[in-house]
Amino acid sequence: MKAIVFAICFLCATAALGQSIGTPTMNSTYQITTHQQQASARPMAQEQSLLQGSGSVYIAQGEVPLWEVPLPEPPTVPLGDVARAYRKQHETAKKAQFVYSQVGSD
């Protein structure tokens, strides 16, 4: 067990050392590269077919977003009826024959 813990600590230390070697030190400066090219208006490229050479691909037409699909209305039960049903189930449920209590649990 000690050998496994030692091996894990050794691997973690090696990984931490490898990460610290690759980081820049305090003496080096980091220069941000500037890009001289700016956004400008250009004509759009010609369209290209993504289905070149595939004859077994069919494209469905008329897709409907999921939020537009009507869902069936769930049956609504009044809250009072639900409470009455729970109360009736509680009255008819089996009761415990004995109560277990632990005495002197200090």
Helices and strands as residue ranges (DSSP letters): H 2-22, G 66-68, H 79-92
